[in-house]
C-alpha cells in the first residue's frame, strides 16, 4: 500500500511539474482551435491552460467555415480563460449569428478589437457589441442598417473602423459614425458601390475628426468627388492616405 501511495505521489508530482512545463511551451505553438479543444478534455488540463492568460488575449477564428455558435457556446464554458480576451477575429465565420455574439459579450468584458465581417450577425448583434464594448478601439464589420450604425457613435475610443462592403451605409449612418472623434482610419471600400454616401459625409467627418483622421478610403463611394491634396488637407490636416474611385 505504501509503495502504491509513493507511486501515486510521484505521478502527481510529475503531472504537476513536468506536464505543466510542457503544456506551457506547447500552448504557445498550438493552433487556437486545438487549444480550445484541449480546454474541454479534462478539468486538470482546463486549469493548466487557463493559468496562462497571455495565450488568451487574442482569438483568431477567421475563415473557419465550421466556426459557429456551438463553438462560441463551448468557449463560454471557459470564463477564466477568456476574461482577459482583448482581440477577437470572426471574419468569414459564416455560421456565427447573434446568439454567438451574446455568448461572447457575456464572458469577454475587455475586448478592444473585434472583427465580425461576413457572417450571419444582424443589427441586433451589432448593437449588442456597441452597447457592451464602449471602449472598443478597432472594429471591422459588414453591412448593417443605419439603426446599427447609430450605435457606433457610442464608441468614444474607436480609432479604426473598417466598413468594407457596407452597401447599406448612408450619409445618415456615417453622420452617426462621425461622432467617434478619435477616429484615425476609416475604410468605406465597396466593389459594388455605396450609393447612399455623398460629399455630405466628408463635411460631417471634417467637423469632428479633422484632428485625428489619417487614412480615409472611399473607393466605391460614387457620390464622393475627387479632390486635390490641398483641399483634402484643409479638411483633414493629418491625412496621409486618401483613396477615391477612379
Secondary structure, DSSP 8 states (H G I E B T S, - for coil): -HHHHHHHHHHHHHIIIIIHHHHHHHTTTS-HHHHHHHHTT-HHHHHHHHT-GGGGSEEE-TT-TT-BHHHHHHHTT-HHHHTT--EEE-TT-TB--HHHHHHHHHH-TT--EEEE-SSS--HHHHHHHHHH-TT--EEEE----HHHHHHHTT-TT--EEE-TT-TT-BHHHHHHHTT-TT--EEE---TT--TB-BHHHHHHHHHHHTTT--EEEETT-TBS----HHHHHHH-TT--EEEE--
